[in-house]
């Protein structure tokens, strides 16, 4: 069985994964990898992680260990910050906060400021699908409120108009 870390490392080495698009778009540019997750398991309706969420945040750090992250973006909630904390500590990166409702602007910023690099974005059940679509990935359904184990790797070559490759994985303990 292939590990999440090995898969991420392999994807970072494959620049030709994205599909083709009309010539007016620059589709042969650098490969940018955006790893997107929903915040880890929540403690009821509180803006904090449950014990399972704390463990999942540690699992996220292990899953992204070989991703060579250059930036981490978290929504403006405590649960998102706490989800990224172990990754940030391991990668020696200070997470940047973004307004959860401004996913399109965040993706544009990532593709401008981190072209050819790998970044982690921690969002929410309703924003993860929007972030994937903004990066040129396929439309996915909204994430169920009880699902916390999805790890989405969006590989963008050039611009979102060129399309992107989406790899859906799971990390940590399976969601109930």
C-alpha positions as CSV (number, residue, x, y, z in Angstrom):
1,X,0.0,0.0,0.0
2,X,1.4,3.4,-1.0
3,X,1.6,6.0,1.8
4,X,0.2,9.5,1.5
5,X,3.7,11.0,1.9
6,X,5.1,8.9,-1.0
7,X,2.2,9.8,-3.2
8,X,2.6,13.5,-2.5
9,X,6.3,13.3,-3.2
10,X,5.7,11.4,-6.4
11,X,3.1,14.0,-7.6
12,X,5.6,16.8,-7.0
13,X,7.9,15.2,-9.5
14,X,5.4,14.8,-12.3
15,X,5.0,18.1,-14.1
16,X,2.9,16.8,-16.9
17,X,-0.2,15.7,-15.0
18,X,-2.5,18.6,-15.9
19,X,-4.7,18.4,-19.0
20,X,-4.3,20.6,-22.1
21,X,-6.3,23.7,-22.9
22,X,-6.6,26.2,-25.8
23,X,-3.3,27.9,-26.8
24,X,-4.3,31.3,-25.4
25,X,-3.5,30.0,-21.9
26,X,0.0,29.4,-20.7
27,X,-0.4,25.6,-20.0
28,X,3.3,24.7,-20.0
29,X,4.3,26.7,-17.0
30,X,5.6,25.6,-13.7
31,X,3.7,23.0,-11.6
32,X,2.1,24.4,-8.5
33,X,0.8,21.9,-6.0
34,X,-2.0,22.9,-3.6
35,X,-2.9,20.5,-0.8
36,X,-6.3,21.3,0.5
37,X,-7.9,19.9,3.7
38,X,-10.9,20.7,5.8
39,X,-10.1,21.6,9.4
40,X,-9.7,18.5,11.6
41,X,-12.4,17.1,13.8
42,X,-14.3,19.7,15.7
43,X,-15.4,19.6,19.4
44,X,-19.1,19.8,18.9
45,X,-20.0,23.2,17.6
46,X,-17.1,24.9,19.3
47,X,-14.3,26.6,17.3
48,X,-11.8,24.1,18.6
49,X,-10.5,20.7,17.8
50,X,-11.7,17.5,19.6
51,X,-9.2,15.0,20.9
52,X,-9.6,13.1,17.6
53,X,-9.0,16.4,15.7
54,X,-5.8,17.0,17.6
55,X,-4.6,13.5,16.5
56,X,-5.7,14.2,12.9
57,X,-3.7,17.4,12.9
58,X,-0.6,15.4,13.9
59,X,-1.5,12.9,11.1
60,X,-1.6,15.8,8.6
61,X,1.9,16.8,9.6
62,X,3.1,13.3,8.9
63,X,1.1,13.1,5.6
64,X,2.7,16.4,4.3
65,X,6.1,15.8,5.7
66,X,7.8,15.3,2.3
67,X,5.7,17.8,0.4
68,X,8.3,20.6,0.7
69,X,5.7,23.1,1.6
70,X,6.6,26.8,1.0
71,X,3.4,28.3,2.5
72,X,0.5,27.5,4.7
73,X,-2.9,29.3,4.5
74,X,-5.6,28.9,7.1
75,X,-9.1,30.3,7.3
76,X,-9.8,32.8,10.0
77,X,-10.9,30.3,12.6
78,X,-9.2,28.7,15.6
79,X,-10.0,25.2,14.3
80,X,-8.2,25.9,11.0
81,X,-5.2,27.3,12.8
82,X,-5.0,24.4,15.2
83,X,-5.3,21.9,12.3
84,X,-2.2,23.5,10.6
85,X,-0.1,24.0,13.8
86,X,1.8,20.7,13.7
87,X,2.5,21.1,10.0
88,X,3.7,24.6,10.5
89,X,6.0,23.6,13.3
90,X,7.5,20.7,11.3
91,X,7.9,22.8,8.2
92,X,9.1,26.0,10.1
93,X,6.4,28.1,8.3
94,X,4.2,30.8,9.8
95,X,0.7,30.2,8.6
96,X,-1.1,33.1,6.9
97,X,-4.7,33.7,7.6
98,X,-7.2,34.3,4.7
99,X,-10.9,35.2,4.8
100,X,-12.8,31.9,4.3
101,X,-15.1,33.5,1.8
102,X,-12.3,34.7,-0.5
103,X,-11.1,31.4,-1.9
104,X,-10.8,32.7,-5.5
105,X,-8.5,35.5,-4.4
106,X,-6.5,33.1,-2.3
107,X,-5.9,30.7,-5.3
108,X,-4.9,33.6,-7.5
109,X,-2.4,34.7,-4.8
110,X,-1.0,31.2,-4.5
111,X,-0.6,30.9,-8.2
112,X,1.2,34.3,-8.3
113,X,3.3,34.2,-5.2
114,X,4.0,30.4,-5.1
115,X,4.2,29.5,-8.7
116,X,6.0,26.1,-9.0
117,X,5.8,25.5,-5.3
118,X,3.7,23.4,-2.9
119,X,1.3,25.0,-0.4
120,X,-1.2,23.8,2.2
121,X,-4.6,25.4,2.6
122,X,-6.9,24.5,5.5
123,X,-10.5,25.4,4.8
124,X,-14.1,24.2,5.6
125,X,-16.6,21.7,4.3
126,X,-18.2,24.3,2.1
127,X,-15.0,26.1,1.0
128,X,-12.8,23.1,0.0
129,X,-14.9,22.4,-3.2
130,X,-14.7,26.0,-4.1
131,X,-10.9,26.2,-3.7
132,X,-10.5,23.1,-5.8
133,X,-12.7,24.6,-8.6
134,X,-10.9,28.0,-8.4
135,X,-7.6,26.2,-9.0
136,X,-9.0,24.6,-12.2
137,X,-9.9,21.2,-10.6
138,X,-13.2,19.4,-11.1
139,X,-16.3,20.2,-9.2
140,X,-16.8,18.0,-6.2
141,X,-19.7,17.8,-3.8
142,X,-19.8,19.7,-0.6
143,X,-18.1,17.8,2.2
144,X,-20.4,16.1,4.8
145,X,-20.3,17.7,8.2
146,X,-18.9,14.5,9.7
147,X,-16.1,14.1,7.2
148,X,-12.7,15.3,8.3
149,X,-10.3,12.8,6.6
150,X,-10.2,14.1,3.1
151,X,-6.9,15.3,1.6
152,X,-7.1,16.9,-1.8
153,X,-4.0,17.5,-3.9
154,X,-4.6,19.9,-6.8
155,X,-1.8,20.0,-9.3
156,X,-1.9,23.1,-11.5
157,X,0.3,23.4,-14.6
158,X,0.3,27.0,-15.8
159,X,-3.0,28.6,-15.0
160,X,-6.4,27.3,-13.7
161,X,-7.8,27.8,-17.2
162,X,-5.5,24.9,-18.3
163,X,-7.3,22.6,-15.9
164,X,-5.8,20.8,-13.0
165,X,-5.3,17.3,-11.8
166,X,-7.1,16.4,-8.6
167,X,-6.0,13.5,-6.4
168,X,-8.4,12.7,-3.5
169,X,-6.8,10.8,-0.5
170,X,-7.7,10.2,3.1
171,X,-5.4,10.8,6.1
172,X,-5.6,10.0,9.8
173,X,-8.3,7.8,11.2
174,X,-11.3,7.3,9.0
175,X,-14.2,9.7,9.6
176,X,-17.3,8.1,11.2
